[in-house]
Amino acid sequence: MMSLQWFRQRALLAATALCLIAAGAAAQGNVAAPRPVSPRGELTSDERSTIDLFERSRDSVVFITTRAQVRDFWTRNVYSVPRGTGSGFIWDEAGHVITNFHVIEDASEAIVKLADGREFKASLVGASRAHDLAVLRIGIAARRPAPVPIGTSHDLRVGQKVLAIGNPFGLDWTLTTGIVSALDRSLSGDDGYTINHLIQTDAAINPGNSGGPLLDSAGRLIGVNTAIYSPSGSSAGIGFAVPVDTVNRVVPQLIRSGKYIRPSLGVELDEDLNRRLSRLLDVAGVVVLRVGAGTPAANAGLKGLTILRNGEVTAGDIITAVEGKPVDSVGKLLARLDDFRVGDTVRISVLRNGKTIELRLALQAGI
């Protein structure tokens, strides 16, 4: 049988345990109590400026979702399936929305969502694959968001502050900030097109940001976010944007005619052949293959290469610069010409028979 002393010891141990638990609970209660809040003070002027810019610009940015039609192999039924998401922004009071070409490429339907939650089915107005730009249109009867103010890109400087608003990974209306990291970058795509004059920025740009605006510190549009350089597919601090000077030249044409008409010299060129001929001739420039009859190039006396009866090829003119800016590839030549409009007169430097001459000719509508 258990003695009375054993019961007394057990009771004492239980009482001690209860006291320790109560003391611990009281101690924990003191630790878990809310701490006093430290005064924040005024926001910095830079913070206030960024917040104000976002609140002013947010409503002008849109969220774009696309769908594509697919046919079931067995039933032959056609289904509409989600294809992807992207960003865009309001261009004008007519309801035009700017985004990237690759955002709407191969899509059969695009839905534009505004910041206030309203959704509109968009129609495609025009697109330029060469500039990765597309224009959509939505019918807004009332409460139209304001268009994004337009800035300039020719006077940008490395180090300027920039802000990007978009929908990365579907996380709508996300703001990121950074600086202009570099200017006049070129980026080749898988489709063989090279986009030139790109703005490089370290503002975080991720999948879904495509088509969104890149803004300067005054809230003006300076570019359209188009691509990132990243082995992982996510932001690595190297993003690219189509400069607004290009946008402001291309978009009106897309709205007017549905396509972009590139200014041309009226000569036949080929990138691969030019690369081989440049190595063979040991020159840096663009070899003119053929000059179209009646073109500005023909009127200016530009000469193409000649194929002799024995199969030998004699080089004609080699274009080395446009308005003093050197060109060493077909892509660079087209990019230089793209800075002008059809009808503009340009000065080109040509290497002919070992001597450099200059010609002036008007640009015609290209393909």
LOMARTI-211240 format. One record per residue (C-alpha): z, x, y. Coordinates in Angstrom, 3 decimals, padded with zeros to 6 digits, always signed. Layout:
# LOMARTI-211240
- Z / X / Y
...
# end
This chain:
# LOMARTI-211240
- +000.000 / +000.000 / +000.000
- -000.717 / +001.077 / +003.553
- +002.286 / +001.941 / +005.619
- +003.221 / +000.515 / +008.989
- +002.722 / +003.975 / +010.480
- -000.935 / +004.007 / +009.323
- -001.599 / +000.700 / +011.117
- +000.054 / +002.038 / +014.277
- -002.203 / +005.139 / +014.216
- -005.328 / +002.980 / +013.776
- -004.349 / +000.734 / +016.669
- -003.704 / +003.739 / +018.905
- -007.140 / +005.212 / +018.087
- -008.854 / +001.883 / +018.812
- -007.086 / +001.516 / +022.152
- -008.043 / +005.067 / +023.112
- -011.696 / +004.403 / +022.223
- -011.738 / +001.239 / +024.319
- -010.320 / +003.135 / +027.283
- -012.969 / +005.861 / +026.975
- -015.784 / +003.275 / +026.750
- -014.460 / +001.457 / +029.811
- -014.178 / +004.719 / +031.753
- -017.700 / +005.719 / +030.736
- -019.085 / +002.350 / +031.776
- -017.374 / +002.614 / +035.129
- -018.752 / +006.126 / +035.595
- -022.258 / +005.001 / +034.669
- -021.986 / +002.093 / +037.056
- -021.264 / +004.492 / +039.890
- -024.237 / +006.718 / +039.011
- -026.675 / +003.781 / +038.689
- -025.816 / +002.328 / +042.081
- -028.717 / +002.362 / +044.570
- -028.750 / +005.436 / +046.779
- -028.978 / +005.133 / +050.543
- -032.532 / +005.073 / +051.870
- -033.505 / +007.966 / +054.124
- -035.296 / +006.929 / +057.323
- -039.065 / +007.494 / +057.034
- -039.884 / +008.049 / +060.638
- -043.313 / +007.529 / +062.130
- -046.469 / +008.093 / +060.093
- -048.467 / +011.113 / +061.145
- -051.485 / +010.521 / +063.349
- -053.772 / +011.609 / +060.498
- -052.156 / +009.101 / +058.132
- -052.449 / +006.298 / +060.676
- -056.092 / +007.183 / +061.267
- -056.886 / +007.157 / +057.538
- -055.107 / +003.854 / +056.976
- -056.857 / +002.252 / +059.940
- -060.247 / +003.523 / +058.788
- -059.756 / +002.132 / +055.276
- -058.610 / -001.255 / +056.553
- -061.618 / -001.440 / +058.889
- -064.139 / -000.336 / +056.250
- -062.823 / -001.987 / +053.098
- -064.492 / -005.363 / +053.593
- -067.902 / -003.731 / +053.993
- -067.729 / -002.140 / +050.522
- -068.745 / -004.144 / +047.451
- -068.181 / -003.976 / +043.702
- -071.378 / -004.227 / +041.628
- -071.515 / -005.211 / +037.962
- -074.781 / -005.266 / +036.051
- -075.986 / -006.877 / +032.847
- -078.951 / -006.149 / +030.622
- -080.874 / -008.338 / +028.203
- -081.025 / -007.264 / +024.560
- -082.789 / -008.865 / +021.606
- -081.050 / -009.243 / +018.262
- -083.149 / -007.497 / +015.603
- -082.572 / -010.136 / +012.936
- -082.483 / -013.426 / +014.837
- -084.783 / -012.324 / +017.728
- -082.374 / -014.102 / +020.075
- -081.995 / -012.606 / +023.546
- -078.488 / -011.920 / +024.847
- -077.176 / -010.769 / +028.201
- -074.619 / -007.981 / +027.782
- -072.565 / -005.972 / +030.311
- -074.319 / -002.759 / +031.281
- -072.138 / -001.026 / +033.868
- -070.397 / -001.044 / +037.213
- -070.927 / +000.656 / +040.522
- -070.328 / +000.422 / +044.227
- -072.339 / -000.506 / +047.287
- -071.957 / -001.456 / +050.919
- -073.227 / -004.000 / +053.422
- -076.240 / -002.676 / +055.341
- -077.006 / -005.435 / +057.845
- -076.374 / -009.022 / +058.895
- -079.193 / -010.245 / +056.620
- -077.089 / -009.597 / +053.516
- -078.787 / -006.406 / +052.337
- -076.597 / -004.229 / +050.132
- -077.242 / -000.530 / +049.508
- -076.424 / +001.163 / +046.212
- -077.846 / +003.854 / +043.928
- -081.018 / +003.321 / +041.947
- -079.258 / +004.458 / +038.770
- -076.614 / +001.731 / +039.232
- -079.190 / -001.049 / +038.808
- -081.744 / +000.814 / +036.650
- -082.754 / -001.192 / +033.533
- -080.456 / -004.067 / +034.574
- -081.653 / -007.663 / +034.358
- -078.881 / -009.022 / +036.566
- -076.517 / -007.723 / +039.248
- -073.395 / -009.424 / +040.571
- -071.957 / -008.329 / +043.925
- -068.246 / -008.914 / +044.479
- -066.814 / -008.817 / +047.992
- -063.349 / -007.617 / +048.948
- -062.181 / -011.219 / +049.422
- -063.046 / -012.038 / +045.796
- -066.287 / -013.946 / +046.369
- -069.123 / -013.135 / +043.977
- -072.870 / -013.424 / +044.556
- -075.843 / -012.983 / +042.292
- -078.046 / -010.323 / +043.896
- -081.813 / -009.995 / +044.034
- -083.580 / -006.624 / +044.040
- -085.439 / -005.956 / +047.300
- -086.707 / -002.435 / +046.640
- -085.821 / +000.940 / +045.157
- -086.695 / +004.625 / +045.373
- -085.982 / +006.649 / +042.245
- -086.807 / +009.870 / +044.120
- -083.891 / +009.261 / +046.511
- -081.633 / +007.396 / +044.044
- -081.445 / +004.454 / +046.445
- -081.801 / +000.711 / +045.913
- -081.552 / -002.318 / +048.174
- -080.124 / -005.606 / +046.929
- -079.756 / -008.853 / +048.810
- -077.086 / -011.530 / +048.601
- -077.004 / -014.910 / +050.303
- -073.864 / -015.113 / +052.419
- -073.691 / -018.375 / +054.346
- -070.391 / -017.715 / +056.107
- -067.722 / -015.069 / +056.619
- -070.217 / -012.218 / +056.379
- -068.616 / -008.770 / +056.091
- -069.543 / -006.401 / +058.887
- -072.185 / -003.747 / +058.123
- -070.943 / -000.182 / +057.796
- -071.475 / +001.699 / +061.087
- -074.243 / +004.317 / +060.795
- -073.670 / +007.978 / +061.597
- -075.827 / +011.097 / +061.286
- -075.967 / +013.868 / +058.705
- -078.191 / +016.512 / +060.319
- -075.261 / +017.706 / +062.438
- -072.601 / +017.761 / +059.707
- -070.553 / +020.924 / +059.344
- -068.821 / +022.352 / +056.313
- -065.120 / +021.581 / +056.595
- -065.451 / +018.152 / +058.211
- -063.144 / +015.492 / +056.830
- -064.825 / +012.789 / +054.733
- -063.629 / +009.627 / +053.010
- -065.133 / +007.839 / +050.011
- -064.530 / +004.196 / +049.128
- -065.663 / +002.808 / +045.802
- -064.740 / +001.451 / +042.407
- -064.162 / +004.380 / +040.029
- -063.744 / +003.268 / +036.419
- -063.670 / -000.317 / +037.687
- -060.579 / +000.334 / +039.829
- -061.823 / -001.596 / +042.818
- -061.669 / -000.484 / +046.448
- -060.261 / +002.977 / +045.851
- -060.002 / +005.443 / +048.735
- -060.306 / +009.210 / +048.274
- -060.477 / +011.896 / +050.934
- -061.795 / +015.419 / +051.182
- -064.120 / +017.619 / +053.198
- -067.782 / +018.505 / +053.371
- -067.945 / +021.394 / +050.900
- -071.610 / +022.351 / +051.348
- -074.902 / +021.010 / +052.717
- -078.544 / +020.784 / +051.646
- -077.857 / +020.840 / +047.910
- -080.518 / +019.854 / +045.350
- -079.791 / +018.090 / +042.085
- -082.212 / +017.619 / +039.194
- -081.831 / +014.537 / +037.023
- -082.658 / +013.895 / +033.383
- -085.643 / +011.813 / +034.531
- -087.360 / +014.854 / +036.043
- -086.710 / +013.863 / +039.666
- -084.967 / +016.246 / +042.052
- -082.869 / +014.760 / +044.860
- -082.758 / +017.049 / +047.877
- -080.655 / +017.543 / +051.032
- -077.498 / +016.315 / +049.255
- -074.056 / +016.567 / +050.841
- -071.508 / +018.264 / +048.582
- -067.900 / +017.077 / +048.893
- -064.592 / +017.579 / +047.142
- -063.513 / +013.974 / +047.777
- -062.801 / +012.605 / +044.299
- -065.912 / +010.801 / +043.011
- -065.912 / +009.342 / +039.506
- -068.130 / +007.020 / +037.456
- -068.129 / +003.717 / +039.338
- -068.117 / +005.400 / +042.760
- -071.911 / +005.603 / +042.639
- -073.522 / +003.732 / +045.515
- -070.380 / +003.639 / +047.636
- -070.210 / +004.963 / +051.199
- -069.164 / +008.443 / +052.240
- -067.644 / +008.126 / +055.715
- -066.747 / +010.582 / +058.443
- -063.421 / +010.520 / +060.265
- -064.830 / +007.998 / +062.747
- -065.599 / +005.545 / +059.927
- -069.371 / +006.025 / +060.194
- -071.649 / +006.222 / +057.170
- -072.803 / +009.800 / +056.553
- -073.890 / +009.504 / +052.922
- -074.167 / +007.456 / +049.747
- -072.123 / +008.821 / +046.850
- -074.542 / +009.463 / +044.029
- -073.372 / +012.020 / +041.453
- -070.727 / +014.443 / +040.305
- -070.837 / +017.826 / +038.632
- -068.348 / +017.756 / +035.799
- -068.359 / +018.961 / +032.181
- -065.891 / +016.185 / +031.298
- -067.642 / +013.359 / +033.156
- -064.719 / +012.913 / +035.558
- -064.154 / +014.335 / +039.008
- -063.973 / +018.121 / +039.115
- -063.984 / +018.396 / +042.889
- -067.777 / +018.621 / +043.148
- -069.440 / +015.399 / +044.241
- -072.758 / +014.715 / +045.906
- -074.000 / +012.141 / +048.399
- -077.458 / +011.222 / +049.689
- -077.356 / +012.011 / +053.439
- -077.480 / +009.080 / +055.829
- -080.499 / +010.484 / +057.683
- -082.462 / +010.055 / +054.452
- -080.922 / +006.617 / +053.853
- -081.790 / +005.454 / +057.362
- -085.400 / +006.540 / +056.851
- -085.916 / +005.205 / +053.321
- -084.020 / +001.890 / +053.405
- -086.071 / +000.216 / +056.167
- -089.222 / +000.904 / +054.144
- -087.641 / -000.551 / +051.017
- -086.653 / -003.682 / +052.928
- -090.103 / -003.942 / +054.503
- -092.335 / -003.281 / +051.487
- -090.123 / -002.919 / +048.423
- -091.069 / +000.722 / +047.913
- -090.976 / +004.058 / +049.685
- -094.265 / +005.630 / +050.762
- -093.896 / +009.400 / +050.778
- -095.685 / +011.410 / +053.474
- -098.351 / +013.624 / +051.933
- -100.725 / +016.457 / +052.834
- -103.474 / +014.973 / +050.679
- -103.537 / +017.863 / +048.183
- -103.051 / +018.066 / +044.431
- -099.972 / +019.969 / +043.268
- -098.232 / +020.568 / +039.950
- -094.733 / +022.016 / +039.517
- -095.183 / +023.587 / +036.076
- -098.586 / +025.052 / +036.891
- -097.301 / +026.281 / +040.241
- -094.467 / +028.114 / +038.509
- -096.908 / +029.944 / +036.237
- -099.390 / +030.721 / +039.011
- -096.630 / +031.986 / +041.311
- -095.540 / +034.482 / +038.656
- -099.136 / +035.478 / +037.949
- -099.977 / +035.986 / +041.621
- -096.529 / +037.402 / +042.457
- -096.100 / +035.136 / +045.484
- -093.421 / +032.701 / +046.607
- -095.087 / +029.481 / +047.674
- -096.991 / +026.390 / +046.541
- -100.512 / +026.902 / +045.215
- -102.942 / +024.235 / +046.416
- -104.870 / +023.092 / +043.330
- -107.308 / +020.679 / +044.948
- -107.884 / +019.197 / +048.394
- -108.810 / +015.519 / +048.564
- -112.017 / +014.698 / +050.424
- -111.443 / +013.151 / +053.828
- -107.719 / +013.925 / +053.806
- -105.813 / +015.548 / +056.677
- -105.666 / +018.705 / +054.553
- -109.466 / +018.762 / +054.228
- -109.888 / +018.116 / +057.939
- -107.544 / +021.022 / +058.697
- -109.577 / +023.350 / +056.432
- -107.021 / +023.746 / +053.645
- -108.617 / +025.258 / +050.518
- -107.833 / +024.682 / +046.835
- -108.262 / +027.103 / +043.948
- -111.697 / +027.797 / +042.472
- -112.581 / +027.980 / +038.784
- -115.498 / +030.365 / +038.224
- -118.157 / +029.979 / +035.558
- -116.582 / +032.667 / +033.400
- -113.315 / +030.696 / +033.414
- -111.531 / +032.917 / +035.884
- -109.404 / +031.241 / +038.520
- -109.484 / +032.284 / +042.152
- -106.528 / +031.160 / +044.239
- -107.247 / +029.363 / +047.485
- -104.448 / +028.615 / +049.927
- -100.763 / +029.045 / +049.120
- -098.347 / +027.038 / +051.286
- -095.315 / +029.160 / +052.148
- -093.514 / +027.170 / +054.878
- -093.354 / +023.837 / +056.697
- -092.315 / +024.018 / +060.360
- -091.036 / +027.520 / +059.721
- -088.858 / +026.528 / +056.757
- -089.878 / +028.383 / +053.568
- -090.984 / +026.539 / +050.431
- -091.311 / +028.185 / +047.023
- -091.722 / +025.137 / +044.773
- -093.448 / +021.777 / +044.767
- -090.041 / +020.076 / +044.907
- -089.035 / +021.962 / +048.040
- -092.379 / +021.253 / +049.697
- -092.040 / +017.524 / +049.035
- -088.457 / +017.627 / +050.331
- -089.600 / +019.302 / +053.568
- -092.380 / +016.752 / +054.048
- -089.904 / +013.971 / +053.335
- -088.137 / +014.853 / +056.582
- -091.142 / +013.431 / +058.445
- -092.967 / +010.133 / +058.569
- -096.529 / +009.145 / +057.748
- -098.647 / +009.962 / +060.808
- -096.456 / +012.833 / +062.003
- -098.203 / +016.145 / +062.655
- -096.634 / +019.171 / +060.949
- -097.205 / +022.897 / +061.094
- -097.668 / +024.624 / +057.762
- -097.833 / +028.339 / +057.016
- -100.514 / +029.303 / +054.507
- -101.184 / +032.549 / +052.670
- -104.968 / +033.047 / +052.483
- -106.601 / +036.247 / +051.224
- -103.378 / +038.155 / +051.750
- -102.928 / +037.010 / +055.360
- -100.640 / +034.304 / +056.735
- -102.228 / +031.650 / +058.949
- -100.856 / +028.456 / +060.434
- -102.454 / +025.022 / +060.289
- -101.479 / +021.735 / +061.890
- -102.244 / +018.480 / +060.155
- -101.198 / +014.830 / +060.186
- -099.348 / +013.440 / +057.181
- -100.914 / +010.614 / +055.222
- -099.386 / +008.032 / +052.912
- -098.738 / +009.490 / +049.471
- -097.975 / +007.922 / +046.129
# end
